[in-house]
């Protein structure tokens, strides 16, 4: 009998066809609606594997229900939606999809920076609403990006590639990270500094840190007050790193100039959320890795990881490394 895989979102037929070669595939039929909790708990009872997305919460209740579950292939770099300790305790491998989305997410992060700085979304709506009556010296005037200082919080793979793009705009690059990144310093001229120094110096503060116990709630009102009044804040990492109420208050008080956000505390964010009412906020629906090429590559990586587990090989991108020890 083939192993059973439950897929928590509708995925393209070509990926389904690949899975069906070796697995019995069951799939939530909707692309833009999250699988209900009760259905996930029911499906996991029979599943040998799950192919999940970042918004699926996989906790001890899920792993306890998954009596036959051997592997979770999470279609994301992050895995803060998964209780890794519970997964390991239940001998379930957890895999993610790093590397394949690095450049794509960096593209989006820098595009979000540009769109916010140059008021591009606001300008596009302005012309569509028929408000453009004449050229004006300061009509929708934004701020320059070139020759400014970018402060990257989280100089991992994506942060490093964002820094490469910033170098192309002749920006000064400063960063804060758990560890020094000597390669970025040598190749890109990046300068390491404390978080407080970064906030005080940067014209653009770009958050690309992973969500951990140390980074959760990292950006409070105090952090925004340390930034320049002309500074722009960009978050393309995880929503809970930022206190959204504090960000709203800082924007309203003019303590920072604008914000570009691809992620939020609760996703999807409500259309009446206070942040979405501000003209100096550019908001995107968590599309950092959303190109056809990259999303397909992420799905292929998930399939590769499933194949490895059921062939008793080490998966390409195992997150809970202690799983390997539990098999010996």
DOFIMAR-663830 format. One record per residue (C-alpha): residue number from 1; residue in one letter; x, y, z. Coordinates in nm, 2 decimals. Last residue first. Layout:
<recs>
REC     n   res        x        y        z
REC   NUM     A        X        Y        Z
...
</recs>
This chain:
<recs>
REC     n   res        x        y        z
REC   328     X     1.93     0.49     1.51
REC   327     X     1.60     0.65     1.41
REC   326     X     1.58     0.88     1.71
REC   325     X     1.92     1.02     1.61
REC   324     X     1.80     1.13     1.28
REC   323     X     1.50     1.30     1.44
REC   322     X     1.73     1.51     1.66
REC   321     X     1.80     1.73     1.35
REC   320     X     1.45     1.88     1.38
REC   319     X     1.47     2.10     1.06
REC   318     X     1.56     1.85     0.79
REC   317     X     1.63     2.01     0.45
REC   316     X     1.76     1.75     0.21
REC   315     X     1.60     1.45     0.38
REC   314     X     1.82     1.17     0.52
REC   313     X     1.73     0.85     0.35
REC   312     X     1.49     0.58     0.45
REC   311     X     1.32     0.57     0.11
REC   310     X     1.00     0.70     0.28
REC   309     X     1.19     0.99     0.43
REC   308     X     1.38     1.07     0.12
REC   307     X     1.07     1.08    -0.10
REC   306     X     0.89     1.31     0.14
REC   305     X     1.19     1.55     0.13
REC   304     X     1.21     1.55    -0.24
REC   303     X     0.83     1.62    -0.26
REC   302     X     0.87     1.92    -0.03
REC   301     X     1.16     2.04    -0.24
REC   300     X     0.94     2.01    -0.55
REC   299     X     0.68     2.22    -0.38
REC   298     X     0.94     2.49    -0.30
REC   297     X     1.06     2.49    -0.66
REC   296     X     0.70     2.53    -0.78
REC   295     X     0.66     2.83    -0.54
REC   294     X     0.99     2.97    -0.68
REC   293     X     0.91     2.95    -1.05
REC   292     X     0.55     3.07    -1.01
REC   291     X     0.66     3.37    -0.81
REC   290     X     0.53     3.43    -0.46
REC   289     X     0.83     3.40    -0.22
REC   288     X     0.77     3.72    -0.03
REC   287     X     0.39     3.73    -0.10
REC   286     X     0.27     3.78     0.25
REC   285     X    -0.05     3.97     0.15
REC   284     X     0.11     4.32     0.09
REC   283     X     0.07     4.64     0.28
REC   282     X     0.23     4.98     0.19
REC   281     X     0.17     5.21     0.49
REC   280     X     0.20     5.59     0.44
REC   279     X    -0.16     5.62     0.34
REC   278     X    -0.28     5.49     0.68
REC   277     X    -0.61     5.30     0.69
REC   276     X    -0.44     4.96     0.65
REC   275     X    -0.25     5.01     0.98
REC   274     X    -0.58     5.05     1.17
REC   273     X    -0.71     4.71     1.06
REC   272     X    -1.04     4.75     0.87
REC   271     X    -0.93     4.51     0.59
REC   270     X    -0.86     4.24     0.85
REC   269     X    -0.52     4.08     0.82
REC   268     X    -0.50     3.73     0.67
REC   267     X    -0.29     3.66     0.87
REC   266     X    -0.27     3.77     1.23
REC   265     X     0.05     3.93     1.35
REC   264     X     0.13     4.06     1.00
REC   263     X     0.36     4.01     0.71
REC   262     X     0.45     4.19     0.38
REC   261     X     0.47     4.53     0.54
REC   260     X     0.62     4.86     0.41
REC   259     X     0.62     5.14     0.67
REC   258     X     0.63     5.52     0.66
REC   257     X     0.78     5.84     0.80
REC   256     X     0.88     5.75     1.15
REC   255     X     0.80     5.93     1.48
REC   254     X     0.52     6.11     1.30
REC   253     X     0.28     6.05     1.58
REC   252     X     0.05     5.85     1.36
REC   251     X     0.33     5.64     1.23
REC   250     X     0.47     5.57     1.58
REC   249     X     0.12     5.49     1.71
REC   248     X     0.06     5.24     1.43
REC   247     X     0.40     5.08     1.49
REC   246     X     0.33     5.05     1.86
REC   245     X    -0.01     4.89     1.79
REC   244     X     0.16     4.65     1.54
REC   243     X     0.41     4.52     1.80
REC   242     X     0.66     4.38     1.55
REC   241     X     0.84     4.04     1.56
REC   240     X     0.49     3.89     1.56
REC   239     X     0.45     3.96     1.18
REC   238     X     0.73     3.75     1.04
REC   237     X     1.01     3.84     0.79
REC   236     X     0.94     4.10     0.52
REC   235     X     0.91     4.40     0.76
REC   234     X     1.01     4.74     0.62
REC   233     X     1.04     5.06     0.83
REC   232     X     1.11     5.39     0.67
REC   231     X     1.31     5.67     0.84
REC   230     X     1.23     6.04     0.81
REC   229     X     1.17     6.08     1.18
REC   228     X     1.49     5.89     1.24
REC   227     X     1.46     5.58     1.45
REC   226     X     1.49     5.56     1.83
REC   225     X     1.12     5.63     1.87
REC   224     X     1.05     5.32     1.66
REC   223     X     1.25     5.10     1.90
REC   222     X     1.07     5.24     2.21
REC   221     X     0.73     5.19     2.05
REC   220     X     0.81     4.81     2.03
REC   219     X     1.00     4.62     1.77
REC   218     X     1.15     4.30     1.92
REC   217     X     0.80     4.16     2.00
REC   216     X     0.92     3.80     1.91
REC   215     X     1.29     3.83     1.83
REC   214     X     1.44     3.64     2.13
REC   213     X     1.17     3.37     2.15
REC   212     X     1.23     3.32     1.78
REC   211     X     1.07     3.45     1.46
REC   210     X     1.35     3.47     1.19
REC   209     X     1.50     3.81     1.12
REC   208     X     1.45     4.00     0.79
REC   207     X     1.35     4.34     0.93
REC   206     X     1.45     4.63     0.71
REC   205     X     1.52     4.96     0.87
REC   204     X     1.56     5.23     0.60
REC   203     X     1.72     5.56     0.67
REC   202     X     1.95     5.38     0.92
REC   201     X     2.16     5.56     1.18
REC   200     X     1.96     5.57     1.50
REC   199     X     1.80     5.23     1.45
REC   198     X     2.13     5.07     1.36
REC   197     X     2.30     5.21     1.66
REC   196     X     2.03     5.08     1.89
REC   195     X     2.04     4.74     1.73
REC   194     X     2.42     4.72     1.78
REC   193     X     2.64     4.75     1.48
REC   192     X     2.80     4.54     1.20
REC   191     X     2.91     4.72     0.89
REC   190     X     2.85     4.59     0.54
REC   189     X     3.13     4.66     0.28
REC   188     X     2.96     4.42     0.04
REC   187     X     3.22     4.15    -0.01
REC   186     X     3.42     4.18     0.31
REC   185     X     3.14     4.27     0.55
REC   184     X     2.90     4.03     0.39
REC   183     X     3.15     3.75     0.42
REC   182     X     3.23     3.85     0.78
REC   181     X     2.87     3.81     0.90
REC   180     X     2.90     3.87     1.27
REC   179     X     2.66     3.67     1.48
REC   178     X     2.32     3.73     1.63
REC   177     X     2.26     3.99     1.37
REC   176     X     2.25     4.37     1.33
REC   175     X     2.33     4.53     0.99
REC   174     X     2.47     4.84     0.83
REC   173     X     2.49     4.89     0.45
REC   172     X     2.56     5.23     0.29
REC   171     X     2.36     5.24    -0.03
REC   170     X     2.51     5.27    -0.37
REC   169     X     2.19     5.14    -0.53
REC   168     X     2.36     4.82    -0.64
REC   167     X     2.49     4.78    -0.29
REC   166     X     2.13     4.77    -0.18
REC   165     X     2.07     4.47    -0.40
REC   164     X     2.36     4.29    -0.25
REC   163     X     2.23     4.38     0.10
REC   162     X     1.90     4.22     0.01
REC   161     X     2.10     3.91    -0.08
REC   160     X     2.26     3.91     0.26
REC   159     X     1.93     3.96     0.44
REC   158     X     1.79     3.66     0.25
REC   157     X     2.07     3.43     0.35
REC   156     X     2.09     3.56     0.71
REC   155     X     2.17     3.91     0.81
REC   154     X     1.88     3.97     1.05
REC   153     X     1.80     4.33     1.11
REC   152     X     1.92     4.51     0.80
REC   151     X     1.99     4.88     0.83
REC   150     X     2.00     5.06     0.49
REC   149     X     2.17     5.39     0.47
REC   148     X     2.10     5.63     0.18
REC   147     X     2.31     5.68    -0.14
REC   146     X     2.02     5.56    -0.36
REC   145     X     1.68     5.53    -0.20
REC   144     X     1.55     5.88    -0.25
REC   143     X     1.23     5.99    -0.08
REC   142     X     0.87     6.03    -0.20
REC   141     X     0.71     6.32    -0.38
REC   140     X     0.34     6.25    -0.44
REC   139     X     0.31     6.58    -0.63
REC   138     X     0.60     6.80    -0.51
REC   137     X     0.66     7.01    -0.82
REC   136     X     0.31     6.96    -0.97
REC   135     X     0.20     6.81    -1.30
REC   134     X    -0.17     6.85    -1.35
REC   133     X    -0.51     6.70    -1.29
REC   132     X    -0.43     6.35    -1.15
REC   131     X    -0.72     6.26    -0.92
REC   130     X    -0.89     6.02    -1.17
REC   129     X    -0.91     5.74    -0.91
REC   128     X    -0.68     5.53    -1.12
REC   127     X    -0.42     5.81    -1.11
REC   126     X    -0.42     5.84    -0.73
REC   125     X    -0.44     5.46    -0.68
REC   124     X    -0.11     5.42    -0.87
REC   123     X     0.05     5.70    -0.68
REC   122     X    -0.05     5.56    -0.34
REC   121     X     0.09     5.22    -0.45
REC   120     X     0.42     5.39    -0.57
REC   119     X     0.48     5.61    -0.27
REC   118     X     0.85     5.63    -0.38
REC   117     X     0.99     5.51    -0.04
REC   116     X     0.72     5.26     0.01
REC   115     X     0.74     5.11    -0.34
REC   114     X     1.12     5.10    -0.32
REC   113     X     1.13     4.93     0.02
REC   112     X     0.86     4.68    -0.10
REC   111     X     1.07     4.61    -0.41
REC   110     X     1.37     4.55    -0.19
REC   109     X     1.17     4.29     0.02
REC   108     X     1.02     4.14    -0.29
REC   107     X     1.35     4.08    -0.46
REC   106     X     1.50     3.94    -0.14
REC   105     X     1.21     3.70    -0.13
REC   104     X     1.28     3.58    -0.48
REC   103     X     1.65     3.56    -0.42
REC   102     X     1.62     3.34    -0.11
REC   101     X     1.33     3.12    -0.23
REC   100     X     1.51     2.81    -0.33
REC    99     X     1.75     2.84    -0.04
REC    98     X     1.52     2.71     0.24
REC    97     X     1.22     2.48     0.19
REC    96     X     1.13     2.32     0.53
REC    95     X     1.14     1.97     0.67
REC    94     X     1.00     1.82     0.99
REC    93     X     1.06     1.45     1.07
REC    92     X     0.81     1.29     1.30
REC    91     X     0.93     1.06     1.58
REC    90     X     0.64     1.16     1.82
REC    89     X     0.88     1.33     2.06
REC    88     X     1.06     1.49     1.76
REC    87     X     0.73     1.64     1.64
REC    86     X     0.64     1.75     1.99
REC    85     X     0.97     1.93     2.03
REC    84     X     0.94     2.09     1.69
REC    83     X     0.60     2.25     1.76
REC    82     X     0.53     2.38     1.41
REC    81     X     0.40     2.72     1.30
REC    80     X     0.74     2.88     1.38
REC    79     X     0.88     2.68     1.09
REC    78     X     1.02     2.94     0.86
REC    77     X     1.17     2.86     0.52
REC    76     X     0.83     2.77     0.39
REC    75     X     0.64     2.48     0.23
REC    74     X     0.64     2.26     0.54
REC    73     X     0.70     1.89     0.46
REC    72     X     0.58     1.71     0.77
REC    71     X     0.71     1.35     0.81
REC    70     X     0.63     1.02     0.97
REC    69     X     0.26     1.03     1.07
REC    68     X     0.10     0.70     1.14
REC    67     X    -0.06     0.79     1.48
REC    66     X    -0.12     1.15     1.37
REC    65     X    -0.36     1.25     1.65
REC    64     X    -0.08     1.31     1.89
REC    63     X     0.11     1.51     1.63
REC    62     X    -0.19     1.73     1.57
REC    61     X    -0.27     1.79     1.94
REC    60     X     0.10     1.85     2.01
REC    59     X     0.11     2.14     1.77
REC    58     X     0.10     2.19     1.39
REC    57     X    -0.06     2.53     1.31
REC    56     X    -0.11     2.56     0.94
REC    55     X    -0.03     2.92     0.83
REC    54     X     0.32     2.84     0.71
REC    53     X     0.20     2.58     0.46
REC    52     X     0.17     2.20     0.48
REC    51     X     0.25     1.88     0.30
REC    50     X     0.17     1.61     0.56
REC    49     X     0.29     1.25     0.57
REC    48     X     0.17     0.91     0.68
REC    47     X    -0.18     1.03     0.71
REC    46     X    -0.47     0.84     0.85
REC    45     X    -0.52     1.04     1.18
REC    44     X    -0.39     1.35     1.01
REC    43     X    -0.71     1.39     0.81
REC    42     X    -0.94     1.42     1.11
REC    41     X    -0.71     1.68     1.29
REC    40     X    -0.68     1.88     0.97
REC    39     X    -1.06     1.86     0.92
REC    38     X    -1.12     2.00     1.27
REC    37     X    -0.87     2.28     1.22
REC    36     X    -1.03     2.40     0.91
REC    35     X    -0.80     2.40     0.60
REC    34     X    -0.71     2.75     0.52
REC    33     X    -0.89     2.92     0.23
REC    32     X    -0.70     3.05    -0.08
REC    31     X    -0.63     2.74    -0.28
REC    30     X    -0.93     2.53    -0.18
REC    29     X    -0.95     2.15    -0.24
REC    28     X    -0.78     2.02     0.07
REC    27     X    -0.58     1.74    -0.07
REC    26     X    -0.56     1.36    -0.04
REC    25     X    -0.28     1.18    -0.22
REC    24     X    -0.21     0.81    -0.20
REC    23     X     0.16     0.81    -0.27
REC    22     X     0.44     0.70    -0.51
REC    21     X     0.34     0.82    -0.86
REC    20     X     0.06     1.02    -0.70
REC    19     X     0.31     1.27    -0.57
REC    18     X     0.44     1.36    -0.91
REC    17     X     0.08     1.40    -1.05
REC    16     X    -0.01     1.63    -0.76
REC    15     X     0.29     1.84    -0.84
REC    14     X     0.19     1.87    -1.20
REC    13     X    -0.17     1.94    -1.11
REC    12     X    -0.08     2.25    -0.92
REC    11     X    -0.15     2.27    -0.54
REC    10     X    -0.47     2.30    -0.34
REC     9     X    -0.37     2.36     0.02
REC     8     X    -0.33     2.13     0.32
REC     7     X    -0.19     1.83     0.13
REC     6     X    -0.24     1.49     0.31
REC     5     X     0.00     1.22     0.20
REC     4     X    -0.08     0.85     0.24
REC     3     X     0.19     0.60     0.19
REC     2     X     0.13     0.35    -0.09
REC     1     X     0.00     0.00     0.00
</recs>
